[in-house]
Amino acid sequence: MHPSVKVLAHKPLISFIGKRVWPATAGPSHPHPAAPPEWQKSFFEKAVPHSSSRAPQDHAVFVEFWDAPARFSKPSSRYLEQAEIDAILSGGASLR
């Protein structure tokens, strides 16, 4: 122990800036600065106005994958043969 060393208070190497506040609305649309000049000129002609309301959807939305119809599942990828299971469990060592 060195009695001549002054003990300083610990100062963390990182500092937190506090809670982040996200803007309620999106900023104005603008072309990317690195975009080609011809794209920058035609940006506002092609830009779609941003709206916060969504249009009603004409198709069903599924929250869980098992609620989706059977046509969206791939039975061949769901069911494994015993040889495939053994290969997976052995890390591929049973293939040789």
Order of alpha helices (4+ residues) and beta strands (2+ residues): alpha-alpha-alpha-alpha
